[in-house]
Amino acid sequence: IFFRIFVGSSHTMSGYPDANDFAPAAGQGGFLASPGADQSPSQKTFRAADQQTLTPVTIKMLWSAEQGSDEVFRVDGQPLVQVTFVGKVLANDTSNNTNVAYKIDDGTGIMDVKVWLESDDTGMTQAKDAENPGTYVRVYGHLRQWQKSLNVVAFRIKPIEAFDEVTYHNLEVIRVHLHNTRGPLPPMDPNAPVTTPMKGTMPPAAPGPTPPSTMKPDRYGSSFNELQTAILQVITNASNKDLGVHRNDIYNACSSSWATPNVVENLQWLVSEGHVFTTMDDDHYSTSLCV
């Protein structure tokens, strides 16, 4: 699901290698062949710190990037200087003696990527093994526009050895987007009490009056609070145990004593702990407890 919400922003992340590790030397295979080559005036005015920014992105985010009058691509108001993304190689083209061209798909879109081959001391280009179709890779490069078509000029492509890197990258994209659109998180107070329930613990008892007399809190043991006991009672009284009870019927049965958000929270906790499970769809619930 989260593949469809990828967006990015320009922000240096500690989880990624420093851009200096991959910066190509001058004169390498048509990429940065001379000082200032392939740079717009606005790009030349970037500060040195800006030029080292490496932004985790997805291909959908690249296609959605906005380009202003200064010809600089931006996402969330931040310039895209150097970008990195992960994806699967769909095809490669090694017919050109100076570069290797790829089509890469990351699940959000497809992007053309070009890697210039390096030159040796004699000026001859060196052969480079191309990544085969079906291989997952990480790309480092720059977003460029040529004849109204976007492409990425990469200065490094490396195969992904562990698929955890794909998950990590996707989470990093989301984190950077939230940082740039909502600001950084407030500083954490080391003395503040922890209020988020941990797995295996119960959420705090929901406020409200004593459950109706038809509810029997002790019937399920002492491991449940009053609201959870009430939810279990509603599910247990279902006429069809196999079909279960619709979530709206649970909300309505508990609405006289508890607010709906509290009912939702405690119902989700019962599901996460295995006391309640869904049946015919995600809206019908039954219980595994014997009563």
C-alpha positions as CSV (number, residue, x, y, z in Angstrom):
1,I,0.0,0.0,0.0
2,F,2.7,2.4,0.9
3,F,4.2,2.2,-2.6
4,R,1.4,4.5,-3.8
5,I,2.1,7.3,-1.2
6,F,5.8,7.7,-1.8
7,V,6.9,11.3,-2.0
8,G,10.3,12.8,-1.1
9,S,12.2,15.8,-0.2
10,S,15.7,17.1,-0.1
11,H,17.3,16.3,3.1
12,T,20.6,14.6,4.0
13,M,19.9,11.3,5.8
14,S,22.4,9.6,8.1
15,G,21.2,6.2,6.8
16,Y,22.6,6.8,3.3
17,P,26.3,7.0,2.2
18,D,27.8,10.4,1.9
19,A,27.5,11.8,-1.7
20,N,31.2,12.3,-1.8
21,D,31.7,8.6,-1.8
22,F,30.1,8.4,-5.2
23,A,31.0,11.7,-6.8
24,P,32.7,11.0,-10.2
25,A,36.0,12.5,-11.1
26,A,36.2,15.0,-13.9
27,G,36.6,13.6,-17.4
28,Q,34.8,10.3,-16.7
29,G,32.8,9.2,-19.7
30,G,30.8,12.3,-20.5
31,F,29.6,13.0,-17.0
32,L,31.0,16.1,-15.5
33,A,33.6,16.1,-18.2
34,S,34.5,19.7,-17.6
35,P,33.9,22.1,-14.8
36,G,30.3,23.5,-14.9
37,A,29.2,21.2,-17.7
38,D,25.5,20.3,-17.8
39,Q,24.7,22.7,-15.0
40,S,22.2,25.6,-15.1
41,P,23.2,29.0,-13.7
42,S,20.9,28.3,-10.6
43,Q,22.7,25.0,-10.0
44,K,26.0,26.8,-10.0
45,T,24.9,29.1,-7.2
46,F,24.1,26.2,-4.8
47,R,26.1,26.4,-1.7
48,A,28.6,23.6,-1.1
49,A,26.4,22.1,1.5
50,D,23.5,21.9,-0.9
51,Q,25.6,20.1,-3.5
52,Q,26.1,17.3,-1.0
53,T,22.4,16.7,-0.4
54,L,21.3,13.1,-1.1
55,T,17.5,12.7,-1.2
56,P,15.8,9.3,-0.9
57,V,13.1,9.2,-3.5
58,T,10.8,7.0,-5.5
59,I,10.2,7.2,-9.3
60,K,6.7,8.6,-8.8
61,M,8.1,11.4,-6.7
62,L,10.6,12.2,-9.5
63,W,7.8,12.4,-12.1
64,S,5.9,14.7,-9.8
65,A,8.8,17.0,-9.1
66,E,8.2,20.7,-9.9
67,Q,10.6,22.7,-11.9
68,G,10.6,26.5,-11.4
69,S,12.0,29.3,-13.5
70,D,15.5,28.5,-12.1
71,E,15.3,25.1,-13.8
72,V,15.8,23.3,-10.5
73,F,13.6,20.4,-9.6
74,R,11.9,20.6,-6.2
75,V,9.8,18.4,-4.1
76,D,8.1,19.7,-0.9
77,G,9.8,23.0,-1.7
78,Q,13.3,21.4,-1.4
79,P,15.7,21.2,-4.3
80,L,16.6,17.8,-5.7
81,V,20.4,17.8,-6.1
82,Q,21.5,14.2,-5.8
83,V,18.9,11.4,-5.5
84,T,18.8,7.7,-4.6
85,F,16.1,5.2,-5.3
86,V,15.7,1.4,-5.5
87,G,13.9,-0.7,-8.2
88,K,14.0,-3.6,-10.5
89,V,15.9,-3.5,-13.8
90,L,13.4,-4.1,-16.6
91,A,15.9,-3.8,-19.5
92,N,19.4,-2.6,-20.3
93,D,21.1,-1.4,-23.5
94,T,24.8,-1.9,-23.8
95,S,25.0,-1.0,-27.5
96,N,26.5,2.4,-26.9
97,N,30.3,2.5,-26.3
98,T,30.1,5.4,-23.9
99,N,27.2,4.5,-21.6
100,V,24.7,1.9,-20.4
101,A,21.0,2.7,-20.5
102,Y,18.5,1.1,-18.1
103,K,14.8,1.0,-17.6
104,I,14.1,0.7,-13.9
105,D,10.7,0.1,-12.1
106,D,10.2,0.6,-8.4
107,G,6.5,-0.2,-8.2
108,T,5.5,3.5,-8.5
109,G,6.7,4.2,-12.0
110,I,9.4,3.6,-14.6
111,M,12.4,5.7,-15.2
112,D,15.2,5.8,-17.8
113,V,18.6,5.7,-16.2
114,K,21.9,6.3,-18.0
115,V,25.3,5.4,-16.6
116,W,28.4,6.9,-18.3
117,L,31.3,4.5,-18.7
118,E,34.6,5.6,-17.1
119,S,37.6,6.5,-19.1
120,D,41.2,5.3,-18.5
121,D,44.3,7.4,-18.8
122,T,44.4,7.0,-22.5
123,G,40.9,8.3,-22.9
124,M,39.5,4.9,-23.9
125,T,36.2,3.9,-22.3
126,Q,36.4,0.9,-20.0
127,A,33.9,-2.0,-20.4
128,K,31.4,-2.2,-17.6
129,D,29.2,-5.2,-16.6
130,A,25.6,-4.2,-16.9
131,E,23.1,-5.2,-14.3
132,N,20.8,-7.9,-15.8
133,P,17.0,-7.6,-16.1
134,G,15.2,-8.8,-13.0
135,T,18.0,-7.5,-10.7
136,Y,17.0,-5.1,-7.9
137,V,19.4,-2.2,-7.7
138,R,20.0,1.0,-5.9
139,V,20.6,4.1,-8.1
140,Y,22.5,7.2,-7.2
141,G,22.4,10.1,-9.6
142,H,20.9,13.4,-10.8
143,L,17.4,14.1,-12.3
144,R,17.7,15.6,-15.7
145,Q,15.3,16.7,-18.5
146,W,16.1,16.1,-22.1
147,Q,13.7,17.1,-24.9
148,K,10.8,17.3,-22.4
149,S,11.5,13.8,-21.1
150,L,12.9,13.1,-17.6
151,N,15.7,10.7,-17.0
152,V,18.3,10.1,-14.3
153,V,22.0,10.4,-15.0
154,A,23.5,7.9,-12.5
155,F,27.0,8.0,-11.1
156,R,26.6,4.7,-9.4
157,I,24.3,1.6,-9.7
158,K,24.8,-1.3,-7.3
159,P,22.8,-4.5,-6.9
160,I,20.8,-5.0,-3.7
161,E,22.0,-8.0,-1.7
162,A,19.3,-8.0,1.0
163,F,15.6,-7.1,0.3
164,D,15.5,-5.4,3.7
165,E,17.2,-2.5,1.9
166,V,14.1,-1.9,-0.2
167,T,11.9,-1.7,2.9
168,Y,14.4,0.5,4.6
169,H,14.5,2.9,1.7
170,N,10.7,3.1,1.5
171,L,10.4,4.0,5.2
172,E,13.2,6.6,4.8
173,V,11.3,8.2,1.9
174,I,8.2,8.6,4.1
175,R,10.2,9.9,7.0
176,V,11.9,12.6,4.9
177,H,8.6,13.7,3.4
178,L,7.0,14.0,6.8
179,H,10.1,15.9,8.1
180,N,9.9,18.5,5.3
181,T,6.1,18.9,5.2
182,R,5.4,18.8,9.0
183,G,8.7,19.8,10.5
184,P,11.0,17.8,12.8
185,L,9.7,16.0,15.8
186,P,9.8,18.0,19.1
187,P,12.7,17.1,21.4
188,M,11.9,14.2,23.6
189,D,11.7,14.7,27.3
190,P,13.7,11.9,29.0
191,N,11.7,12.3,32.2
192,A,8.3,12.1,30.4
193,P,6.3,8.9,31.2
194,V,5.7,6.4,28.4
195,T,2.0,6.4,27.5
196,T,2.0,4.2,24.4
197,P,0.9,0.6,25.3
198,M,3.5,-2.0,24.5
199,K,2.6,-5.3,22.9
200,G,1.3,-7.7,25.5
201,T,-0.1,-4.9,27.8
202,M,-3.6,-3.6,28.0
203,P,-4.6,-0.1,27.0
204,P,-5.9,2.0,29.9
205,A,-9.4,1.4,30.9
206,A,-11.9,3.5,29.0
207,P,-13.7,6.2,31.0
208,G,-17.4,5.8,31.5
209,P,-20.1,4.4,33.8
210,T,-20.4,0.8,35.0
211,P,-21.3,-1.5,32.1
212,P,-25.0,-2.6,31.9
213,S,-26.2,-5.3,34.3
214,T,-26.3,-7.8,31.4
215,M,-22.5,-7.5,31.2
216,K,-20.5,-9.7,33.5
217,P,-16.9,-8.4,33.8
218,D,-15.6,-11.3,35.8
219,R,-16.8,-13.9,33.3
220,Y,-13.7,-13.6,31.2
221,G,-11.2,-13.4,34.0
222,S,-9.3,-10.4,35.3
223,S,-7.1,-9.9,32.1
224,F,-9.7,-7.5,30.4
225,N,-11.0,-4.1,31.4
226,E,-14.7,-3.3,31.5
227,L,-15.0,-2.1,27.9
228,Q,-13.1,-5.1,26.5
229,T,-15.4,-7.4,28.6
230,A,-18.4,-5.6,27.2
231,I,-17.2,-6.1,23.6
232,L,-16.6,-9.8,24.2
233,Q,-20.1,-10.1,25.6
234,V,-21.7,-8.5,22.5
235,I,-19.7,-10.9,20.2
236,T,-20.5,-13.9,22.4
237,N,-24.3,-13.1,22.2
238,A,-24.3,-13.2,18.4
239,S,-27.0,-15.5,16.9
240,N,-24.6,-16.8,14.3
241,K,-21.1,-17.5,15.8
242,D,-19.6,-18.4,12.4
243,L,-20.8,-15.2,10.8
244,G,-19.8,-13.1,13.8
245,V,-20.9,-9.5,14.7
246,H,-20.6,-6.5,12.4
247,R,-18.4,-3.7,13.9
248,N,-21.2,-1.2,13.7
249,D,-23.4,-3.5,16.0
250,I,-20.5,-3.6,18.5
251,Y,-20.2,0.2,18.4
252,N,-23.9,0.7,18.9
253,A,-24.1,-1.8,21.8
254,C,-21.4,0.0,23.6
255,S,-22.3,3.6,22.6
256,S,-24.4,4.3,25.7
257,S,-21.4,3.8,28.0
258,W,-18.3,4.5,25.9
259,A,-17.2,6.8,23.1
260,T,-16.8,5.1,19.7
261,P,-13.0,5.9,19.5
262,N,-12.5,4.0,22.8
263,V,-14.5,1.1,21.5
264,V,-12.4,1.0,18.3
265,E,-9.1,1.1,20.2
266,N,-10.1,-1.8,22.6
267,L,-11.6,-3.9,19.7
268,Q,-8.3,-3.6,17.8
269,W,-6.4,-4.6,20.9
270,L,-8.5,-7.7,21.3
271,V,-7.8,-8.6,17.7
272,S,-4.0,-8.0,18.0
273,E,-3.9,-10.2,21.1
274,G,-5.8,-13.1,19.4
275,H,-8.9,-12.9,21.6
276,V,-11.1,-11.7,18.7
277,F,-10.8,-12.5,15.0
278,T,-12.5,-11.5,11.7
279,T,-14.8,-13.9,9.9
280,M,-16.4,-13.3,6.5
281,D,-14.7,-10.0,6.0
282,D,-12.8,-7.3,7.9
283,D,-15.9,-5.9,9.4
284,H,-17.3,-9.0,11.1
285,Y,-15.9,-10.3,14.4
286,S,-16.1,-13.5,16.4
287,T,-14.2,-14.7,19.5
288,S,-12.2,-17.7,20.4
289,L,-13.0,-17.5,24.1
290,C,-15.4,-20.1,25.5
291,V,-18.2,-18.7,27.6
